[in-house]
Amino acid sequence: MTQVRRQHSKQVKFQAAMDMVKGEKTIQQISQTYAVHQSVLMRWKKTLTEEGPRLFEDQRKKTPSEDQTAELQRKVGQLTMEIDFLKKALGQ
């Protein structure tokens, strides 16, 4: 007999991870409350602590990454070559 994997909502994951961070309950109590294995709770806590600071980043000040910049420069070069080719083909 196969078991169907349960999917938990983001709110449940967040609340369970917050309970872990608070430290008011033991991991066993939290595990029983949410009916989730302890290793899963530890993963959720790790995700919360690692990615939590990104929630407060200012989205307006994001700069393009080096990969995006390189990709855009490559595209500009390609389009420039196509324009030059078409100009020569039309005799300009």
Backbone as a chain_set.jsonl record, in Angstrom:
{"seq": "MTQVRRQHSKQVKFQAAMDMVKGEKTIQQISQTYAVHQSVLMRWKKTLTEEGPRLFEDQRKKTPSEDQTAELQRKVGQLTMEIDFLKKALGQ", "coords": {"N": [[0.842, -1.172, 0.0], [0.633, 2.16, -0.889], [1.667, 5.318, 0.379], [0.148, 8.488, 0.429], [1.645, 11.543, -0.147], [1.463, 14.233, 2.022], [0.611, 17.627, 1.55], [1.539, 20.655, 2.854], [0.284, 23.867, 3.696], [1.699, 27.128, 3.043], [1.337, 28.773, 5.193], [1.028, 27.014, 7.361], [3.542, 25.823, 7.392], [5.114, 28.059, 7.945], [4.109, 28.838, 10.465], [4.73, 26.573, 12.034], [7.529, 26.604, 11.828], [8.037, 29.044, 13.072], [7.179, 28.436, 15.659], [9.181, 26.666, 16.303], [11.399, 28.368, 16.319], [10.74, 30.131, 18.374], [10.935, 28.508, 20.644], [9.341, 27.767, 22.789], [8.013, 25.385, 22.961], [8.795, 21.888, 22.869], [10.541, 20.075, 20.278], [9.296, 17.683, 19.838], [6.691, 18.125, 20.765], [5.81, 20.08, 18.965], [6.012, 18.618, 16.627], [4.026, 16.682, 17.041], [1.801, 18.329, 17.222], [1.539, 19.45, 14.637], [1.583, 17.177, 13.146], [3.884, 16.281, 11.744], [7.042, 15.086, 10.7], [10.048, 15.276, 12.651], [12.434, 15.901, 11.298], [11.489, 17.202, 9.06], [10.425, 19.469, 10.201], [12.794, 20.648, 11.104], [13.968, 21.274, 8.663], [12.147, 23.155, 7.666], [12.503, 25.172, 9.565], [15.165, 25.848, 9.08], [14.949, 26.854, 6.492], [13.341, 29.086, 6.995], [15.026, 30.647, 8.666], [17.194, 31.113, 6.966], [16.147, 32.308, 4.632], [14.53, 34.29, 5.545], [15.508, 37.01, 5.939], [15.385, 38.005, 3.329], [12.791, 38.769, 2.954], [12.553, 41.341, 3.783], [13.984, 42.904, 2.084], [14.57, 45.723, -0.002], [12.704, 45.983, -2.738], [12.819, 47.775, -4.809], [15.418, 48.585, -5.229], [16.912, 46.691, -6.536], [19.578, 45.452, -8.425], [20.572, 44.48, -11.698], [21.764, 41.166, -12.124], [25.063, 39.754, -12.726], [24.87, 37.74, -14.607], [22.485, 38.391, -15.926], [23.194, 40.839, -17.022], [25.305, 40.088, -18.731], [23.894, 38.446, -20.494], [22.116, 40.299, -21.656], [23.965, 42.02, -22.928], [25.033, 40.248, -24.794], [22.773, 39.811, -26.356], [22.338, 42.383, -27.398], [24.637, 42.655, -28.972], [24.155, 40.637, -30.857], [21.82, 41.574, -32.118], [22.803, 43.947, -33.195], [24.608, 42.948, -35.094], [22.776, 41.689, -36.808], [21.342, 43.891, -37.772], [23.368, 45.284, -39.147], [23.942, 43.374, -41.127], [21.491, 43.316, -42.516], [21.425, 45.932, -43.473], [23.571, 45.904, -45.279], [22.611, 43.997, -47.054], [20.461, 45.328, -48.159], [21.772, 47.278, -49.459], [22.618, 49.674, -48.355]], "CA": [[0.0, 0.0, 0.0], [1.449, 3.367, -0.977], [1.191, 6.461, 1.147], [0.041, 9.734, -0.31], [2.376, 12.602, 0.544], [0.638, 15.385, 2.362], [1.179, 18.926, 1.226], [1.155, 21.637, 3.855], [0.239, 25.226, 3.172], [2.802, 27.986, 3.447], [1.028, 29.297, 6.526], [1.31, 25.96, 8.336], [4.993, 25.701, 7.455], [5.627, 29.245, 8.619], [3.735, 28.788, 11.877], [5.519, 25.517, 12.667], [8.911, 27.086, 11.917], [8.052, 30.088, 14.096], [7.104, 27.745, 16.947], [10.517, 26.119, 16.541], [12.295, 29.481, 16.618], [10.367, 30.669, 19.687], [11.499, 27.631, 21.654], [8.425, 27.586, 23.91], [7.616, 23.979, 22.975], [9.845, 20.992, 22.384], [10.357, 19.658, 18.891], [8.317, 16.59, 19.845], [5.357, 18.713, 20.901], [5.482, 20.73, 17.692], [5.843, 17.53, 15.674], [2.712, 16.089, 17.282], [0.774, 19.341, 16.938], [1.367, 19.613, 13.192], [1.646, 15.838, 12.544], [4.985, 16.357, 10.797], [8.264, 14.497, 11.254], [10.981, 16.255, 13.21], [13.398, 16.333, 10.285], [10.794, 18.162, 8.199], [10.368, 20.709, 10.975], [14.126, 21.248, 11.088], [14.168, 21.837, 7.315], [11.333, 24.371, 7.591], [13.153, 26.175, 10.409], [16.365, 26.278, 8.368], [14.493, 27.693, 5.381], [12.89, 30.356, 7.562], [16.143, 31.448, 9.16], [18.069, 31.494, 5.862], [15.476, 33.143, 3.636], [13.748, 35.314, 6.214], [15.957, 38.376, 5.677], [14.996, 38.448, 1.975], [11.448, 39.339, 3.008], [12.624, 42.762, 4.086], [14.804, 43.605, 1.108], [13.881, 46.74, -0.784], [12.569, 45.458, -4.092], [13.063, 48.829, -5.79], [16.837, 48.84, -5.418], [17.598, 45.521, -7.075], [20.388, 45.684, -9.606], [20.652, 43.251, -12.488], [22.909, 40.314, -11.801], [26.081, 39.684, -13.775], [24.353, 36.865, -15.654], [21.505, 39.144, -16.71], [23.929, 41.852, -17.769], [26.016, 39.407, -19.814], [22.891, 37.993, -21.464], [21.639, 41.476, -22.388], [25.037, 42.466, -23.81], [25.093, 39.291, -25.896], [21.613, 40.057, -27.212], [22.591, 43.645, -28.108], [25.62, 42.355, -30.011], [23.505, 39.849, -31.906], [20.915, 42.454, -32.86], [23.639, 44.875, -33.963], [25.094, 42.203, -36.261], [21.651, 41.486, -37.721], [21.051, 45.184, -38.404], [24.441, 45.523, -40.12], [23.738, 42.444, -42.237], [20.339, 43.751, -43.295], [21.8, 47.171, -44.177], [24.398, 45.51, -46.412], [21.762, 43.283, -47.991], [19.627, 46.296, -48.842], [22.645, 48.169, -50.225], [22.73, 51.001, -47.73]], "C": [[0.895, 1.245, 0.0], [0.814, 4.478, -0.151], [1.168, 7.684, 0.262], [0.76, 10.808, 0.509], [1.455, 13.781, 0.792], [1.37, 16.668, 1.99], [0.639, 19.937, 2.223], [1.185, 23.032, 3.239], [1.438, 26.018, 3.693], [2.581, 28.514, 4.859], [1.349, 28.274, 7.615], [2.811, 25.809, 8.503], [5.602, 26.86, 8.236], [5.336, 29.19, 10.11], [4.545, 27.733, 12.631], [6.968, 25.963, 12.843], [9.032, 28.185, 12.98], [7.978, 29.476, 15.49], [8.466, 27.164, 17.31], [11.474, 27.232, 16.975], [12.007, 30.034, 18.016], [10.945, 29.826, 20.816], [10.616, 27.404, 22.864], [7.992, 26.125, 24.064], [8.801, 23.143, 22.503], [9.534, 20.602, 20.942], [9.344, 18.518, 18.806], [6.895, 17.129, 19.94], [4.911, 19.361, 19.592], [5.214, 19.671, 16.63], [4.464, 16.893, 15.822], [1.593, 17.065, 16.927], [0.474, 19.427, 15.443], [1.39, 18.289, 12.436], [2.685, 15.789, 11.421], [6.218, 15.771, 11.47], [9.232, 15.598, 11.678], [11.988, 16.761, 12.189], [12.779, 17.357, 9.332], [10.709, 19.512, 8.903], [11.719, 21.419, 10.973], [14.418, 21.9, 9.738], [13.391, 23.145, 7.166], [11.971, 25.497, 8.406], [14.384, 26.731, 9.698], [15.994, 27.211, 7.217], [14.068, 29.067, 5.884], [14.063, 31.224, 7.985], [17.07, 31.911, 8.038], [17.413, 32.491, 4.914], [14.642, 34.256, 4.248], [14.197, 36.731, 5.919], [15.566, 38.895, 4.286], [13.61, 39.071, 1.962], [11.482, 40.852, 3.168], [13.537, 43.532, 3.146], [13.956, 44.611, 0.355], [13.862, 46.287, -2.239], [12.899, 46.506, -5.153], [14.531, 48.997, -6.117], [17.596, 47.65, -5.979], [18.359, 45.909, -8.343], [20.446, 44.381, -10.398], [21.901, 42.456, -12.133], [23.889, 40.307, -12.968], [25.599, 38.815, -14.931], [23.362, 37.601, -16.543], [22.201, 40.181, -17.579], [24.65, 41.218, -18.957], [25.037, 38.95, -20.895], [22.378, 39.169, -22.297], [22.703, 42.012, -23.344], [25.177, 41.539, -25.012], [23.959, 39.549, -26.885], [21.807, 41.341, -28.022], [23.585, 43.421, -29.241], [25.007, 41.595, -31.173], [22.599, 40.73, -32.762], [21.686, 43.463, -33.71], [24.161, 44.196, -35.221], [23.978, 41.99, -37.281], [21.313, 42.765, -38.459], [22.096, 45.488, -39.473], [24.278, 44.628, -41.342], [22.592, 42.9, -43.134], [20.64, 45.037, -44.063], [22.626, 46.835, -45.42], [23.559, 44.82, -47.484], [20.879, 44.226, -48.781], [20.453, 47.336, -49.626], [22.779, 49.543, -49.613], [24.101, 51.223, -47.192]], "O": [[1.812, 1.352, 0.814], [-0.406, 4.558, -0.008], [2.064, 7.889, -0.557], [0.511, 10.961, 1.705], [0.763, 14.258, -0.108], [2.591, 16.764, 2.106], [-0.572, 20.056, 2.41], [2.009, 23.328, 2.375], [2.096, 25.623, 4.655], [3.531, 28.679, 5.624], [1.88, 28.628, 8.668], [3.304, 25.682, 9.623], [6.483, 26.67, 9.074], [6.214, 29.465, 10.928], [4.994, 27.981, 13.749], [7.567, 25.725, 13.891], [10.026, 28.24, 13.704], [8.647, 29.951, 16.408], [8.86, 27.166, 18.476], [12.267, 27.047, 17.898], [12.934, 30.366, 18.756], [11.394, 30.363, 21.828], [11.092, 26.895, 23.879], [7.647, 25.685, 25.161], [9.695, 23.642, 21.82], [8.416, 20.777, 20.458], [8.619, 18.401, 17.818], [5.996, 16.633, 19.261], [3.765, 19.202, 19.17], [4.293, 19.813, 15.825], [3.809, 16.598, 14.823], [0.559, 16.664, 16.393], [-0.685, 19.472, 15.031], [1.234, 18.274, 11.215], [2.412, 15.326, 10.314], [6.415, 15.942, 12.673], [9.227, 16.7, 11.131], [12.355, 17.935, 12.215], [13.461, 18.264, 8.856], [10.896, 20.561, 8.286], [11.784, 22.642, 10.853], [15.045, 22.958, 9.68], [13.901, 24.12, 6.614], [11.975, 26.65, 7.974], [14.621, 27.939, 9.711], [16.647, 28.23, 6.997], [14.394, 30.087, 5.278], [14.086, 32.418, 7.688], [17.67, 32.982, 8.137], [18.067, 33.423, 4.447], [14.099, 35.087, 3.52], [13.354, 37.592, 5.667], [15.431, 40.104, 4.095], [13.285, 39.829, 1.048], [10.563, 41.556, 2.747], [13.831, 44.701, 3.395], [12.772, 44.383, 0.106], [14.907, 46.22, -2.887], [13.227, 46.151, -6.285], [14.864, 49.507, -7.187], [18.823, 47.616, -5.896], [17.835, 46.607, -9.212], [20.375, 43.298, -9.818], [22.961, 43.025, -11.874], [23.581, 40.793, -14.057], [25.878, 39.107, -16.093], [23.39, 37.457, -17.765], [21.836, 40.375, -18.739], [24.61, 41.752, -20.065], [25.332, 39.061, -22.085], [22.222, 39.045, -23.512], [22.376, 42.418, -24.459], [25.415, 42.002, -26.128], [24.16, 39.509, -28.098], [21.473, 41.379, -29.206], [23.399, 43.936, -30.343], [25.303, 41.875, -32.335], [22.614, 40.638, -33.989], [21.264, 43.795, -34.818], [24.159, 44.795, -36.296], [24.209, 42.099, -38.485], [21.026, 42.729, -39.656], [21.751, 45.902, -40.579], [24.459, 45.083, -42.472], [22.706, 42.876, -44.36], [20.161, 45.214, -45.183], [22.41, 47.41, -46.487], [23.77, 45.032, -48.678], [20.575, 43.964, -49.945], [19.902, 48.159, -50.356], [23.041, 50.503, -50.338], [24.38, 52.283, -46.633]]}, "num_chains": 1, "name": "protein.A"}
